[in-house]
């Protein structure tokens, strides 16, 4: 069984491309938290989904990594509703996190978090002194 655990890979501050082989069956939670920047991920494994800048578990419940945005306008990454765990490795200046997220592994982020009031993501941000904005999705407004 081939497992990506991050610690076995010696990444510097930036790598141009990471290729996940077809034989890869599992990515441990937090495997990407120590990696500063990966510009491109190629996923050959059928056990993961790479879409819209995110690397997800096959069922879409775990977000393992967000790839470096290519445009300045793409500095905020919206985590899709249904994701339950953010495993680490974020390269965006802002994350919009839905209430479906119930766990964030390690120290994944030092920018702004946008999330519903009283959500796990807001509690996470408060505990780590991360800038956050509470969002009222029903009325499309920020709560100050």
C-alpha positions as CSV (number, residue, x, y, z in Angstrom):
1,X,0.0,0.0,0.0
2,X,1.5,3.3,-1.1
3,X,0.8,6.2,1.4
4,X,1.9,9.8,1.1
5,X,2.8,11.1,4.5
6,X,4.7,14.3,3.6
7,X,7.5,13.7,6.1
8,X,9.2,11.3,3.7
9,X,9.5,13.9,1.0
10,X,12.2,16.6,1.3
11,X,10.5,19.7,-0.1
12,X,12.1,23.1,0.0
13,X,10.2,26.3,0.1
14,X,8.8,25.8,-3.4
15,X,8.5,23.0,-5.9
16,X,7.3,23.4,-9.5
17,X,5.3,20.1,-9.7
18,X,4.3,17.1,-7.6
19,X,3.2,14.0,-9.4
20,X,1.0,11.6,-7.4
21,X,1.5,8.1,-8.9
22,X,-1.2,5.8,-10.0
23,X,-0.3,3.4,-7.2
24,X,-1.0,6.0,-4.5
25,X,-3.8,4.7,-2.2
26,X,-3.8,7.1,0.7
27,X,-2.7,10.6,1.8
28,X,-2.3,11.0,5.5
29,X,-4.1,13.9,7.2
30,X,-1.6,16.8,7.5
31,X,0.8,15.4,4.9
32,X,1.0,18.8,3.2
33,X,1.1,21.0,6.3
34,X,4.9,21.4,6.2
35,X,5.1,22.2,2.5
36,X,5.3,25.9,1.7
37,X,4.4,25.9,-1.9
38,X,3.6,23.5,-4.7
39,X,2.9,25.2,-8.0
40,X,1.3,22.3,-9.8
41,X,0.0,18.8,-8.8
42,X,-0.5,16.1,-11.4
43,X,-2.7,13.3,-10.0
44,X,-2.4,9.9,-11.7
45,X,-4.1,8.1,-8.8
46,X,-7.8,7.2,-9.2
47,X,-8.2,7.5,-5.4
48,X,-8.1,11.3,-5.4
49,X,-9.8,14.2,-7.3
50,X,-7.9,17.3,-8.5
51,X,-10.4,20.1,-9.4
52,X,-10.6,23.9,-9.3
53,X,-7.2,24.1,-7.6
54,X,-7.9,21.6,-4.8
55,X,-6.8,18.0,-4.2
56,X,-9.6,16.0,-2.6
57,X,-10.3,12.5,-1.4
58,X,-12.4,10.5,-3.8
59,X,-15.6,11.1,-1.8
60,X,-14.9,14.8,-1.7
61,X,-14.9,15.0,2.1
62,X,-11.2,15.7,2.6
63,X,-9.4,18.7,1.1
64,X,-5.7,17.8,1.2
65,X,-4.1,20.8,-0.6
66,X,-4.8,24.0,-2.6
67,X,-2.4,24.7,-5.4
68,X,-0.9,28.1,-5.9
69,X,-3.4,30.5,-7.6
70,X,-2.3,31.6,-11.0
71,X,-4.1,34.9,-11.0
72,X,-4.2,37.7,-8.4
73,X,-8.0,37.6,-8.7
74,X,-8.0,34.0,-7.4
75,X,-6.5,34.8,-4.0
76,X,-9.6,33.6,-2.2
77,X,-10.3,29.8,-2.3
78,X,-13.9,28.6,-1.7
79,X,-13.9,25.2,0.0
80,X,-16.9,23.3,-1.5
81,X,-19.8,22.5,0.8
82,X,-19.6,18.9,1.8
83,X,-15.9,19.0,2.7
84,X,-15.6,17.8,6.3
85,X,-11.8,17.9,6.8
86,X,-9.2,20.4,5.7
87,X,-6.0,18.5,5.9
88,X,-3.5,21.3,5.2
89,X,-1.4,22.9,2.5
90,X,-3.2,26.2,1.6
91,X,-1.7,28.7,-0.8
92,X,-4.5,31.3,-0.7
93,X,-4.8,34.7,1.1
94,X,-8.4,33.9,2.1
95,X,-10.4,30.7,2.6
96,X,-14.2,30.6,2.5
97,X,-15.0,27.6,4.7
98,X,-18.5,26.1,4.8
99,X,-20.2,24.8,8.0
100,X,-19.7,21.2,6.8
101,X,-16.0,21.5,7.8
102,X,-15.6,19.8,11.3
103,X,-11.8,19.5,11.4
104,X,-8.7,21.4,10.3
105,X,-5.4,19.6,10.7
106,X,-2.4,21.5,12.1
107,X,-1.5,25.1,11.4
108,X,-2.7,25.4,7.8
109,X,-3.2,29.1,7.4
110,X,-2.2,32.6,8.4
111,X,-4.5,34.7,6.2
112,X,-8.2,35.5,6.5
113,X,-11.0,32.9,7.0
114,X,-14.5,33.6,5.9
115,X,-17.1,31.2,7.6
116,X,-20.5,31.1,9.2
117,X,-21.0,32.4,12.7
118,X,-20.3,29.8,15.4
119,X,-18.8,27.4,12.9
120,X,-15.8,25.2,13.6
121,X,-13.7,27.4,11.2
122,X,-14.4,30.5,13.2
123,X,-13.5,28.7,16.5
124,X,-10.3,27.5,14.8
125,X,-9.4,31.1,13.7
126,X,-10.1,32.5,17.2
127,X,-7.9,29.9,18.9
128,X,-5.0,30.7,16.6
129,X,-5.4,34.4,16.3
130,X,-6.2,34.3,12.6
131,X,-8.1,37.1,10.9
132,X,-11.7,36.0,10.3
133,X,-15.0,37.3,9.0
134,X,-18.3,35.8,9.9
135,X,-20.5,35.3,6.9
136,X,-24.2,35.2,6.7
137,X,-24.7,33.1,3.5
138,X,-28.5,33.4,3.5
139,X,-28.2,37.2,3.2
140,X,-24.8,37.3,1.5
141,X,-23.3,39.7,4.0
142,X,-20.4,39.9,6.4
143,X,-21.2,40.0,10.1
144,X,-18.9,42.4,12.0
